[in-house]
């Protein structure tokens, strides 16, 4: 499994609904509300053989209320 972090910007008033949908899908190990440019921060474990972009597109970006995403790939835990 590859650990990635995804930040999401949501339409005003939809962050909690987006977070609830992600939680219900059981695809994120952690979901945080954040301040700043993005509204939510997700920690995901993507299967090693999966295409990360397609995985995010198919499992996250189809959720109503998301306007932008920013993905950070990880390489090694210390």
Biopython code that builds the backbone (N, CA, C, O; Angstrom):
import numpy as np
from Bio.PDB.StructureBuilder import StructureBuilder

atoms = [
    (1, "UNK", "N", (0.841, -1.184, 0.000)),
    (1, "UNK", "CA", (0.000, 0.000, 0.000)),
    (1, "UNK", "C", (0.884, 1.246, 0.000)),
    (1, "UNK", "O", (1.901, 1.312, 0.691)),
    (2, "UNK", "N", (0.471, 2.219, -0.788)),
    (2, "UNK", "CA", (1.147, 3.515, -0.819)),
    (2, "UNK", "C", (0.335, 4.521, -0.028)),
    (2, "UNK", "O", (-0.878, 4.632, -0.211)),
    (3, "UNK", "N", (1.001, 5.255, 0.852)),
    (3, "UNK", "CA", (0.334, 6.295, 1.626)),
    (3, "UNK", "C", (0.375, 7.593, 0.836)),
    (3, "UNK", "O", (1.438, 8.017, 0.382)),
    (4, "UNK", "N", (-0.776, 8.219, 0.673)),
    (4, "UNK", "CA", (-0.860, 9.517, 0.015)),
    (4, "UNK", "C", (-1.751, 10.423, 0.855)),
    (4, "UNK", "O", (-2.594, 9.961, 1.623)),
    (5, "UNK", "N", (-1.542, 11.719, 0.689)),
    (5, "UNK", "CA", (-2.381, 12.718, 1.342)),
    (5, "UNK", "C", (-3.097, 13.504, 0.251)),
    (5, "UNK", "O", (-2.493, 13.889, -0.750)),
    (6, "UNK", "N", (-4.386, 13.736, 0.455)),
    (6, "UNK", "CA", (-5.174, 14.488, -0.511)),
    (6, "UNK", "C", (-5.855, 15.635, 0.227)),
    (6, "UNK", "O", (-6.547, 15.429, 1.224)),
    (7, "UNK", "N", (-5.646, 16.844, -0.281)),
    (7, "UNK", "CA", (-6.333, 18.008, 0.258)),
    (7, "UNK", "C", (-7.491, 18.339, -0.677)),
    (7, "UNK", "O", (-7.359, 18.268, -1.899)),
    (8, "UNK", "N", (-8.613, 18.697, -0.091)),
    (8, "UNK", "CA", (-9.804, 19.006, -0.883)),
    (8, "UNK", "C", (-10.323, 20.391, -0.560)),
    (8, "UNK", "O", (-10.382, 20.797, 0.600)),
    (9, "UNK", "N", (-10.698, 21.113, -1.610)),
    (9, "UNK", "CA", (-11.430, 22.365, -1.449)),
    (9, "UNK", "C", (-12.878, 22.056, -1.792)),
    (9, "UNK", "O", (-13.166, 21.401, -2.793)),
    (10, "UNK", "N", (-13.780, 22.532, -0.953)),
    (10, "UNK", "CA", (-15.205, 22.247, -1.134)),
    (10, "UNK", "C", (-15.986, 23.529, -1.380)),
    (10, "UNK", "O", (-15.564, 24.615, -0.985)),
    (11, "UNK", "N", (-17.125, 23.386, -2.035)),
    (11, "UNK", "CA", (-18.035, 24.516, -2.179)),
    (11, "UNK", "C", (-18.433, 24.965, -0.777)),
    (11, "UNK", "O", (-18.529, 24.134, 0.127)),
    (12, "UNK", "N", (-18.666, 26.262, -0.578)),
    (12, "UNK", "CA", (-19.054, 26.738, 0.741)),
    (12, "UNK", "C", (-20.256, 25.963, 1.299)),
    (12, "UNK", "O", (-21.258, 25.758, 0.613)),
    (13, "UNK", "N", (-20.129, 25.545, 2.541)),
    (13, "UNK", "CA", (-21.216, 24.841, 3.213)),
    (13, "UNK", "C", (-21.300, 23.348, 2.944)),
    (13, "UNK", "O", (-22.232, 22.696, 3.416)),
    (14, "UNK", "N", (-20.347, 22.781, 2.192)),
    (14, "UNK", "CA", (-20.446, 21.360, 1.854)),
    (14, "UNK", "C", (-19.355, 20.488, 2.472)),
    (14, "UNK", "O", (-19.374, 19.271, 2.286)),
    (15, "UNK", "N", (-18.413, 21.070, 3.195)),
    (15, "UNK", "CA", (-17.265, 20.307, 3.708)),
    (15, "UNK", "C", (-17.698, 19.135, 4.599)),
    (15, "UNK", "O", (-17.140, 18.044, 4.488)),
    (16, "UNK", "N", (-18.670, 19.342, 5.469)),
    (16, "UNK", "CA", (-19.091, 18.260, 6.364)),
    (16, "UNK", "C", (-19.792, 17.148, 5.588)),
    (16, "UNK", "O", (-19.624, 15.969, 5.901)),
    (17, "UNK", "N", (-20.566, 17.516, 4.591)),
    (17, "UNK", "CA", (-21.237, 16.507, 3.769)),
    (17, "UNK", "C", (-20.203, 15.699, 2.979)),
    (17, "UNK", "O", (-20.316, 14.478, 2.874)),
    (18, "UNK", "N", (-19.199, 16.382, 2.427)),
    (18, "UNK", "CA", (-18.130, 15.695, 1.692)),
    (18, "UNK", "C", (-17.388, 14.753, 2.633)),
    (18, "UNK", "O", (-17.144, 13.598, 2.286)),
    (19, "UNK", "N", (-17.028, 15.233, 3.819)),
    (19, "UNK", "CA", (-16.320, 14.403, 4.796)),
    (19, "UNK", "C", (-17.155, 13.185, 5.191)),
    (19, "UNK", "O", (-16.622, 12.081, 5.305)),
    (20, "UNK", "N", (-18.448, 13.374, 5.399)),
    (20, "UNK", "CA", (-19.334, 12.251, 5.744)),
    (20, "UNK", "C", (-19.366, 11.211, 4.633)),
    (20, "UNK", "O", (-19.345, 10.011, 4.907)),
    (21, "UNK", "N", (-19.417, 11.656, 3.390)),
    (21, "UNK", "CA", (-19.443, 10.732, 2.257)),
    (21, "UNK", "C", (-18.149, 9.930, 2.181)),
    (21, "UNK", "O", (-18.174, 8.723, 1.943)),
    (22, "UNK", "N", (-17.023, 10.600, 2.383)),
    (22, "UNK", "CA", (-15.730, 9.901, 2.378)),
    (22, "UNK", "C", (-15.680, 8.881, 3.499)),
    (22, "UNK", "O", (-15.228, 7.754, 3.295)),
    (23, "UNK", "N", (-16.142, 9.269, 4.685)),
    (23, "UNK", "CA", (-16.169, 8.355, 5.827)),
    (23, "UNK", "C", (-17.036, 7.126, 5.526)),
    (23, "UNK", "O", (-16.645, 6.000, 5.834)),
    (24, "UNK", "N", (-18.198, 7.341, 4.933)),
    (24, "UNK", "CA", (-19.119, 6.243, 4.609)),
    (24, "UNK", "C", (-18.520, 5.283, 3.581)),
    (24, "UNK", "O", (-18.805, 4.086, 3.616)),
    (25, "UNK", "N", (-17.705, 5.789, 2.681)),
    (25, "UNK", "CA", (-17.081, 4.941, 1.657)),
    (25, "UNK", "C", (-15.917, 4.117, 2.220)),
    (25, "UNK", "O", (-15.457, 3.174, 1.576)),
    (26, "UNK", "N", (-15.448, 4.467, 3.403)),
    (26, "UNK", "CA", (-14.356, 3.750, 4.078)),
    (26, "UNK", "C", (-13.101, 3.652, 3.212)),
    (26, "UNK", "O", (-12.489, 2.588, 3.117)),
    (27, "UNK", "N", (-12.723, 4.754, 2.586)),
    (27, "UNK", "CA", (-11.542, 4.761, 1.723)),
    (27, "UNK", "C", (-10.386, 5.552, 2.321)),
    (27, "UNK", "O", (-9.257, 5.438, 1.844)),
    (28, "UNK", "N", (-10.638, 6.345, 3.344)),
    (28, "UNK", "CA", (-9.584, 7.144, 3.974)),
    (28, "UNK", "C", (-9.316, 6.606, 5.371)),
    (28, "UNK", "O", (-10.246, 6.262, 6.101)),
    (29, "UNK", "N", (-8.044, 6.535, 5.738)),
    (29, "UNK", "CA", (-7.728, 6.091, 7.092)),
    (29, "UNK", "C", (-7.929, 7.228, 8.082)),
    (29, "UNK", "O", (-8.223, 6.992, 9.253)),
    (30, "UNK", "N", (-7.769, 8.476, 7.609)),
    (30, "UNK", "CA", (-7.982, 9.653, 8.454)),
    (30, "UNK", "C", (-8.561, 10.782, 7.609)),
    (30, "UNK", "O", (-8.193, 10.947, 6.446)),
    (31, "UNK", "N", (-9.469, 11.558, 8.199)),
    (31, "UNK", "CA", (-10.064, 12.722, 7.538)),
    (31, "UNK", "C", (-10.033, 13.874, 8.528)),
    (31, "UNK", "O", (-10.539, 13.755, 9.644)),
    (32, "UNK", "N", (-9.436, 14.994, 8.119)),
    (32, "UNK", "CA", (-9.326, 16.167, 8.987)),
    (32, "UNK", "C", (-9.947, 17.379, 8.328)),
    (32, "UNK", "O", (-9.862, 17.545, 7.111)),
    (33, "UNK", "N", (-10.568, 18.224, 9.126)),
    (33, "UNK", "CA", (-10.977, 19.549, 8.701)),
    (33, "UNK", "C", (-9.762, 20.449, 8.902)),
    (33, "UNK", "O", (-9.097, 20.368, 9.934)),
    (34, "UNK", "N", (-9.468, 21.303, 7.928)),
    (34, "UNK", "CA", (-8.283, 22.146, 8.011)),
    (34, "UNK", "C", (-8.621, 23.607, 7.733)),
    (34, "UNK", "O", (-9.669, 23.926, 7.171)),
    (35, "UNK", "N", (-7.719, 24.473, 8.136)),
    (35, "UNK", "CA", (-7.858, 25.891, 7.814)),
    (35, "UNK", "C", (-6.930, 26.199, 6.643)),
    (35, "UNK", "O", (-6.026, 25.422, 6.334)),
    (36, "UNK", "N", (-7.160, 27.324, 6.004)),
    (36, "UNK", "CA", (-6.291, 27.720, 4.903)),
    (36, "UNK", "C", (-6.938, 27.522, 3.556)),
    (36, "UNK", "O", (-8.154, 27.644, 3.406)),
    (37, "UNK", "N", (-6.108, 27.215, 2.575)),
    (37, "UNK", "CA", (-6.560, 27.138, 1.185)),
    (37, "UNK", "C", (-7.491, 25.956, 0.928)),
    (37, "UNK", "O", (-8.338, 26.023, 0.037)),
    (38, "UNK", "N", (-7.345, 24.872, 1.699)),
    (38, "UNK", "CA", (-8.162, 23.682, 1.516)),
    (38, "UNK", "C", (-8.997, 23.424, 2.762)),
    (38, "UNK", "O", (-8.655, 23.879, 3.854)),
    (39, "UNK", "N", (-10.091, 22.694, 2.593)),
    (39, "UNK", "CA", (-11.033, 22.452, 3.685)),
    (39, "UNK", "C", (-10.833, 21.114, 4.385)),
    (39, "UNK", "O", (-11.074, 20.996, 5.586)),
    (40, "UNK", "N", (-10.394, 20.107, 3.639)),
    (40, "UNK", "CA", (-10.236, 18.763, 4.194)),
    (40, "UNK", "C", (-8.873, 18.194, 3.832)),
    (40, "UNK", "O", (-8.318, 18.495, 2.775)),
    (41, "UNK", "N", (-8.345, 17.372, 4.723)),
    (41, "UNK", "CA", (-7.098, 16.645, 4.487)),
    (41, "UNK", "C", (-7.377, 15.173, 4.723)),
    (41, "UNK", "O", (-7.862, 14.783, 5.785)),
    (42, "UNK", "N", (-7.065, 14.355, 3.718)),
    (42, "UNK", "CA", (-7.306, 12.914, 3.795)),
    (42, "UNK", "C", (-5.982, 12.171, 3.785)),
    (42, "UNK", "O", (-5.049, 12.550, 3.078)),
    (43, "UNK", "N", (-5.911, 11.119, 4.568)),
    (43, "UNK", "CA", (-4.784, 10.196, 4.498)),
    (43, "UNK", "C", (-5.328, 8.904, 3.921)),
    (43, "UNK", "O", (-6.224, 8.283, 4.493)),
    (44, "UNK", "N", (-4.780, 8.503, 2.783)),
    (44, "UNK", "CA", (-5.260, 7.320, 2.073)),
    (44, "UNK", "C", (-4.140, 6.300, 1.906)),
    (44, "UNK", "O", (-2.966, 6.654, 1.801)),
    (45, "UNK", "N", (-4.521, 5.050, 1.886)),
    (45, "UNK", "CA", (-3.593, 3.981, 1.519)),
    (45, "UNK", "C", (-4.114, 3.368, 0.225)),
    (45, "UNK", "O", (-5.163, 2.725, 0.200)),
    (46, "UNK", "N", (-3.366, 3.581, -0.836)),
    (46, "UNK", "CA", (-3.751, 3.126, -2.160)),
    (46, "UNK", "C", (-2.982, 1.835, -2.466)),
    (46, "UNK", "O", (-1.782, 1.764, -2.205)),
    (47, "UNK", "N", (-3.647, 0.824, -3.011)),
    (47, "UNK", "CA", (-2.936, -0.408, -3.370)),
    (47, "UNK", "C", (-1.730, -0.123, -4.267)),
    (47, "UNK", "O", (-1.798, 0.725, -5.156)),
    (48, "UNK", "N", (-0.630, -0.835, -4.029)),
    (48, "UNK", "CA", (0.628, -0.596, -4.764)),
    (48, "UNK", "C", (0.458, -0.675, -6.280)),
    (48, "UNK", "O", (1.117, 0.065, -7.010)),
    (49, "UNK", "N", (-0.402, -1.547, -6.756)),
    (49, "UNK", "CA", (-0.566, -1.720, -8.199)),
    (49, "UNK", "C", (-1.600, -0.768, -8.802)),
    (49, "UNK", "O", (-1.838, -0.806, -10.009)),
    (50, "UNK", "N", (-2.214, 0.080, -7.985)),
    (50, "UNK", "CA", (-3.257, 0.992, -8.484)),
    (50, "UNK", "C", (-2.646, 2.249, -9.089)),
    (50, "UNK", "O", (-1.599, 2.720, -8.645)),
    (51, "UNK", "N", (-3.308, 2.785, -10.103)),
    (51, "UNK", "CA", (-2.968, 4.078, -10.672)),
    (51, "UNK", "C", (-3.546, 5.128, -9.721)),
    (51, "UNK", "O", (-4.764, 5.236, -9.580)),
    (52, "UNK", "N", (-2.680, 5.894, -9.076)),
    (52, "UNK", "CA", (-3.123, 6.830, -8.030)),
    (52, "UNK", "C", (-4.124, 7.845, -8.569)),
    (52, "UNK", "O", (-5.150, 8.093, -7.937)),
    (53, "UNK", "N", (-3.842, 8.429, -9.720)),
    (53, "UNK", "CA", (-4.749, 9.418, -10.297)),
    (53, "UNK", "C", (-6.130, 8.841, -10.574)),
    (53, "UNK", "O", (-7.143, 9.475, -10.278)),
    (54, "UNK", "N", (-6.171, 7.653, -11.137)),
    (54, "UNK", "CA", (-7.451, 7.004, -11.422)),
    (54, "UNK", "C", (-8.164, 6.633, -10.124)),
    (54, "UNK", "O", (-9.382, 6.782, -10.023)),
    (55, "UNK", "N", (-7.419, 6.154, -9.139)),
    (55, "UNK", "CA", (-8.009, 5.782, -7.847)),
    (55, "UNK", "C", (-8.689, 6.989, -7.196)),
    (55, "UNK", "O", (-9.814, 6.886, -6.706)),
    (56, "UNK", "N", (-8.004, 8.124, -7.193)),
    (56, "UNK", "CA", (-8.584, 9.344, -6.608)),
    (56, "UNK", "C", (-9.776, 9.803, -7.428)),
    (56, "UNK", "O", (-10.813, 10.170, -6.874)),
    (57, "UNK", "N", (-9.631, 9.784, -8.745)),
    (57, "UNK", "CA", (-10.735, 10.194, -9.619)),
    (57, "UNK", "C", (-11.973, 9.323, -9.412)),
    (57, "UNK", "O", (-13.088, 9.840, -9.333)),
    (58, "UNK", "N", (-11.786, 8.021, -9.324)),
    (58, "UNK", "CA", (-12.911, 7.089, -9.208)),
    (58, "UNK", "C", (-13.528, 7.045, -7.814)),
    (58, "UNK", "O", (-14.719, 6.766, -7.679)),
    (59, "UNK", "N", (-12.737, 7.315, -6.774)),
    (59, "UNK", "CA", (-13.214, 7.126, -5.408)),
    (59, "UNK", "C", (-13.453, 8.403, -4.608)),
    (59, "UNK", "O", (-14.156, 8.380, -3.598)),
    (60, "UNK", "N", (-12.878, 9.508, -5.051)),
    (60, "UNK", "CA", (-13.004, 10.761, -4.289)),
    (60, "UNK", "C", (-13.655, 11.872, -5.114)),
    (60, "UNK", "O", (-14.622, 12.494, -4.677)),
    (61, "UNK", "N", (-13.120, 12.111, -6.299)),
    (61, "UNK", "CA", (-13.511, 13.307, -7.044)),
    (61, "UNK", "C", (-14.906, 13.263, -7.642)),
    (61, "UNK", "O", (-15.361, 14.250, -8.221)),
    (62, "UNK", "N", (-15.589, 12.135, -7.513)),
    (62, "UNK", "CA", (-16.977, 12.079, -7.978)),
    (62, "UNK", "C", (-17.958, 12.538, -6.891)),
    (62, "UNK", "O", (-19.171, 12.511, -7.103)),
    (63, "UNK", "N", (-17.447, 12.953, -5.742)),
    (63, "UNK", "CA", (-18.300, 13.390, -4.635)),
    (63, "UNK", "C", (-18.757, 14.824, -4.872)),
    (63, "UNK", "O", (-17.946, 15.713, -5.129)),
    (64, "UNK", "N", (-20.053, 15.031, -4.782)),
    (64, "UNK", "CA", (-20.655, 16.356, -4.967)),
    (64, "UNK", "C", (-20.112, 17.324, -3.918)),
    (64, "UNK", "O", (-20.077, 17.007, -2.729)),
    (65, "UNK", "N", (-19.690, 18.504, -4.366)),
    (65, "UNK", "CA", (-19.228, 19.553, -3.460)),
    (65, "UNK", "C", (-17.731, 19.800, -3.523)),
    (65, "UNK", "O", (-17.263, 20.821, -3.019)),
    (66, "UNK", "N", (-16.967, 18.901, -4.125)),
    (66, "UNK", "CA", (-15.524, 19.097, -4.232)),
    (66, "UNK", "C", (-15.234, 19.968, -5.449)),
    (66, "UNK", "O", (-15.713, 19.693, -6.549)),
    (67, "UNK", "N", (-14.442, 21.024, -5.239)),
    (67, "UNK", "CA", (-14.099, 21.912, -6.345)),
    (67, "UNK", "C", (-12.641, 21.805, -6.779)),
    (67, "UNK", "O", (-12.295, 22.172, -7.902)),
    (68, "UNK", "N", (-11.775, 21.295, -5.875)),
    (68, "UNK", "CA", (-10.354, 21.191, -6.224)),
    (68, "UNK", "C", (-9.692, 20.174, -5.310)),
    (68, "UNK", "O", (-10.115, 19.980, -4.171)),
    (69, "UNK", "N", (-8.656, 19.530, -5.816)),
    (69, "UNK", "CA", (-7.881, 18.606, -4.994)),
    (69, "UNK", "C", (-6.396, 18.847, -5.203)),
    (69, "UNK", "O", (-5.970, 19.380, -6.228)),
    (70, "UNK", "N", (-5.619, 18.443, -4.208)),
    (70, "UNK", "CA", (-4.163, 18.542, -4.278)),
    (70, "UNK", "C", (-3.609, 17.283, -3.614)),
    (70, "UNK", "O", (-3.857, 17.039, -2.433)),
    (71, "UNK", "N", (-2.864, 16.490, -4.371)),
    (71, "UNK", "CA", (-2.381, 15.196, -3.881)),
    (71, "UNK", "C", (-0.884, 15.273, -3.607)),
    (71, "UNK", "O", (-0.106, 15.796, -4.406)),
    (72, "UNK", "N", (-0.502, 14.727, -2.434)),
    (72, "UNK", "CA", (0.905, 14.618, -2.063)),
    (72, "UNK", "C", (1.255, 13.152, -1.943)),
    (72, "UNK", "O", (0.667, 12.422, -1.146)),
    (73, "UNK", "N", (2.217, 12.730, -2.743)),
    (73, "UNK", "CA", (2.687, 11.345, -2.696)),
    (73, "UNK", "C", (3.732, 11.215, -1.590)),
    (73, "UNK", "O", (4.473, 12.161, -1.324)),
    (74, "UNK", "N", (3.795, 10.058, -0.951)),
    (74, "UNK", "CA", (4.827, 9.813, 0.044)),
    (74, "UNK", "C", (5.742, 8.699, -0.449)),
    (74, "UNK", "O", (5.352, 7.887, -1.288)),
    (75, "UNK", "N", (6.971, 8.671, 0.083)),
    (75, "UNK", "CA", (7.944, 7.699, -0.390)),
    (75, "UNK", "C", (8.510, 6.813, 0.721)),
    (75, "UNK", "O", (8.739, 5.622, 0.510)),
    (76, "UNK", "N", (8.735, 7.391, 1.900)),
    (76, "UNK", "CA", (9.342, 6.617, 2.971)),
    (76, "UNK", "C", (8.930, 7.179, 4.324)),
    (76, "UNK", "O", (8.953, 8.393, 4.531)),
    (77, "UNK", "N", (8.552, 6.293, 5.246)),
    (77, "UNK", "CA", (8.226, 6.729, 6.602)),
    (77, "UNK", "C", (9.491, 6.665, 7.452)),
    (77, "UNK", "O", (10.280, 5.729, 7.323)),
    (78, "UNK", "N", (9.684, 7.650, 8.316)),
    (78, "UNK", "CA", (10.855, 7.664, 9.202)),
    (78, "UNK", "C", (10.434, 7.419, 10.636)),
    (78, "UNK", "O", (11.278, 7.394, 11.531)),
]
sb = StructureBuilder()
sb.init_structure("model")
sb.init_model(0)
sb.init_chain("A")
sb.init_seg("    ")
for serial, (resi, resn, name, xyz) in enumerate(atoms, 1):
    if name == "N":
        sb.init_residue(resn, " ", resi, " ")
    sb.init_atom(name, np.array(xyz, "f"), 0.0, 1.0, " ", f" {name:<3s}", serial, name[0])
structure = sb.get_structure()
